[in-house]
């Protein structure tokens, strides 16, 4: 079943302090959007950024070089790997 990315059939409720609401309202006004639009877009941007930070692998130069070298020059398969590959091939 296809879903519409812009469908709004879910609801999230949260309570905030009056100071926070004033801050969010002021920011929404500065952006020229409604408070709801501001809150949704802000939360969405933060969620995307947070997920990206946790899913991205960041390596220092030395670690990157070791990693790329291992990909470029993998070790020869050992007996266990060859045996597993043979068993897998037989199952097909």
C-alpha angles and dihedrals in degrees: 000000000000118000129206111240089214095049111126105203098127128076133206120190125192136168120224136179118265088247091056092046090051090049093049092045092051091050091048090051091051089052092046094237136112120270090248093051091047093050094047095047093044093050091045094050091048092048092051092048093048094048090047091051091052096044099045119090111220117190133183113239096263094049091046091053092050091048095048091045090053090051092047096044109030117183118258113270113266126222094270093053093047090049092049091049091051092050090049092049091052092054091058 
